[in-house]
Amino acid sequence: MRIFDYAIVANWEERLNTVALMAEPERWTFGAVPSPKKLPVLDSYLRYTFLRIAEQGKLAEGAEAACFNTGLLTSGQEEIFGVFSISEHFDQDLSPSQVNKKWYLRGWARAGDRQLVGFGSLPQMASYWTEPSDLVFDPTLQVQLNVDHIIRDNLNRFPEELGGRLDASGVPTDLAAELDIEGDPEEAAPMQERADAREVPLAARNALEGAMKHSIRLAQRSYRVAVPQFHRGRIQLLLPIYLRTSARPDLALTLERHGNWYRAATVLYPDWAYMHARLLTRPNSEWLGGWRADLQT
């Protein structure tokens, strides 16, 4: 259940700004991908966190209020909760529905705030894995590269000199400024051509194959290279893809584990990869980027 299905949510952008100021400083913005949202990473984080909370039955509901654990902390290491009150428009004689929502998002509260006094115990944060080993790249397993498949599905995401639409600054030129990423940005992105018969540019193939092998070698030597993400109900790993320079990755490669091997599934813009990874934890891998002074909210 989405937060917008559960409750009336007014002034969402203002509420994002408020919680960003309450929480520890970190990167909530995109570095290169255009977005109509000022805090796209935080927007996605809270939407998907609530969705997971609802799936796991971790919403706390009382007679007059409800709350959920955002998973965020203040600079003083206090947990931050989303708090709901009963909507003044709710008709108690009718069942709750999309046109008769019971709850209204009141705002955010630190643990210990008087808004939370009525709850016997505060709800737990969302969880995403049961096996910690899923979060770490296993260097003993083989990786199936699927080079041609990835290029055919995602050629537009490659640098312009390789047949794609990623300019020298890392900005995707095929994404309109008004792109709406309310849900999954991959769903909102322009549809990629998926003609299996389309010829794969040789330069793109050679560059991607070499970059993937290089990235796998890096991950085999340092566990910090592979960054876990939660996407569509499962844990995946992200690896950097350096196609032009080792100073900044052009793309992020997603790996899916299938028993005793990995499948290279797709490539993402690094901004999208960071957004998916942030749902689990604040990434501390240098290549993916984290909080920086020039990207603070």
N, C-alpha and C positions, 0 to 999 in steps of 0.2 A: 504494500500500500504506500502510495506516495504521500508526502507531507501535505500536498495540496488537495489530495482526496480525503485525508483525515481531518483537516481543519481549514478554517478560513485563514488565509495568510495575506495580510495587507502590507504594502510597502516592503516587499522582499529585499530590494536592493539596500534600503536603509537598515534593515535588520542584519544584513550581511556586514555592512560597515560597522555596526555596533559590536557584533561578536568578534570581528577582526581586531577591533581596538581592545576588547576584553582579553583576548587570547595572547599567548606568547607570540612575539613577532616572527613571521615567516612569510615565505613567498606564496601569495595567493593569486598572482597574475601570470599571464603568458608572456614569454619573452619575444616570440616572433609571430605566432599564429594570430591573425586578426580575430577579434571577438567583440561583440556589442556589449558584453558584460565587463564591468570594472574589476570584478574579483571572480573570474571564471573557475579557478581551482577551488575556492571556498564554496562557491555556488554548487558545484558538482559534489564536493565532499559532503556537504550537509544533506543534499537531496538523497544521495546513495546511502549515507549513514542512516538516515531515518528509514529508508526502505529496508535495510538490513535489520534494523532494530524491530520494525514491525514484523518481519518474517520470523524473527527469533522470539517474539512475544516478550520483548524487554521494555515495552511501554508501561509506565506506572500510571494508573488512573485512580483518582479518588472521587469523592462525592462532588467536589467543586473544582478540582484542578487535575491536570495530567502533566507528565514530564518525561523526558528522555535524556539519556547521557550522550552528549555530542562527541565525546572522546577527546575534546580539546581541554587544555589547561591554561590557566592564567599564568602570568609571569611569577606569581607566588605559588605555583603548583596546585592551585585549587581546581577541581573539576568544574566544567561548565555544562549546564543543563538547559535544554529548551523547555519552556513552561507554557502550558495551555490553560485557559480558563473557559468556562461555559459561555458560548456565544449568546449575546442578547437577542439574536434572531432565531435561536433554536426553539422549536415548538416541541415541548415535552410530550404532547399528546400524539405525536407522530414518530415513527421510527427514524433514526438517523439515516441520512442519504446525502447524495451529492447536492440536493437542493435544500436539505435540512441538516446542515452540519452541526454537530454538537459542540465542537471545540473551536477555539480561536487562539492563534499563536500570540501569546502576550509578550513574549520576549525571552531573554536569557538570564540565567541566575547562577551565581557561584554557589558551590556547596556551602551550606551554612546560612544562606540567605533566607530571610523570613518567608519568602514565597514557597520554600520547600519544607517548611516546618510540619505541614500536615501529612507528609509521607512518612510512614513508619521506617522504611529503609529506601534509600535512593537506588534507582535502577543501574544495572551494570552497562558497560559500554558494549558495542557490537563486537563480535568475534568472527574471524574469517578462515581459520585453519585449525586443524587438530594435530597435524604432524609438522613440527618445526622444520623437519628436513625438506619439506616442500618449498621452503623459502630460500634454500641455498642450492646453487648449481652443483651438480654431481659431476666432477671431472672425469669419472670413469665411464660415463654413458656417452653413446654416440649421438650425433645431431644430424637429422635428415634435413638438408638445406632447402629443397624445393625452390631453387633459384628462379626458374622460368615462371612458375606459378605465381610467386610473389611479385615479380615484375609485371606480369600481365594484369594482375589485379590492382596494382598500386603504382603504375608508371608515373602518374601525375605527381606523386609525392617525391620523385627523384629530382636532383639538380637539373637545371635547364640544359646544361651541356651534355647530359646523359639522356635527354629526351623527355624530361619531366618539367615541372613548373615550380621548382624551388629556387628562388633567386640567390644571389651571392650573399645576401644578409640572412638567409635562412627563412625568408618570408614566403609562404605558399601563395603564388600569384593566382591560383585557381579558386581560392576561397574568397567569397564576397565579404565586404566589411559588415554586412548585415546578417552574417551567418548566425543562426539560432542553434545553440548547443544546450537546450534545456535538458535533454537526456544525454544520449551517447553521441559525441561529436562525430564518430565514424558513421553513425546513421544519418546525421544532418549534413555531412559532406556531400558534394556533388558525386553522383554515381560514377564509379570508375568503369571504364570499358572492360568487359569480361569476355571478349572474343578469344577463345582458346587458340584460334588459328592465327591470331595477330602475331606478326614477327616480333621477336624480342630483340631490341637493339643490342648489338654485340658489346658495345662499350658499357652499357648498363649491366649486362650480364657479367662481364669480366670484373667490373668494379664491385658489384655486390658480392659475387662469389669470393673474391679476395678479401673484402671487408669483413664478411661473416667469418671466414676462417681465422682472420686476425683477431676478431673479437672473442671467438671461442678460445683461442690460445691465451688471451688476457684473462678470461674467466677461469680457466684451468689453473691459473697461477695466483689469482686473488679472488677470494669469495666476495669482496665488496664490489666487483665489477657487475655481477648479475644482481639486478634489483627486482624484488617481487612486486607483482601487481595483482589486484583482484579484478577480474573482468568476466562478466556474464557467468557468474556463479562458480568460478574456479580460479586457482592460483596459477599465474604464468610468471615467467621470468623475462626481464628486459635486458638486452645487451646493446651497447653503442655501435652504430654503424658509421665509420669514418670513410667517406667517399672522396673528399677533397683535401682535407687537412686533419692532422691529429689534434688540433687545438679545440675543435668543436665538432660533435657528431652531427651528421646531416639527418639521420634517422635513428629510430630505436627498433630493434628486432625483438619480436615476441617469441618465446619458446614455450611450447606445451609439452608436459611430460606424459608419455604413454608407456607405462610400465618401466622397462629398462632402456628407453631411448627418448630423445627429445625431437619434437617436430618444430621446425621454424615456420611459424604460422603466417605472419604478416609483418609489415613495417609501419610504424607510426611516426608522426611528427613528434619530436622530443617534448614539446609542450603537452601534447595529449598523453604521452607516456608518463610524464610527471604527474598529471592529474589522476590517472589510474593508480599510480603507485602511492600517491598521498592518501588514498582511502585506507591503506594498511598502516602506514606510518610515515613520518616525515623523512623522505629519502636523504641519506647522508653521502651518497655516492657522488663524487666530484663531476663525473661526466653528465649526470642527469640534472644536476643543479639543485640547490636548495634555497634557503634564505640568503639573499645578498642585499647589501645596502641599496644597490640601484634597482632592486626589484621589490622593495618593501611596500606594504600597503600604505 
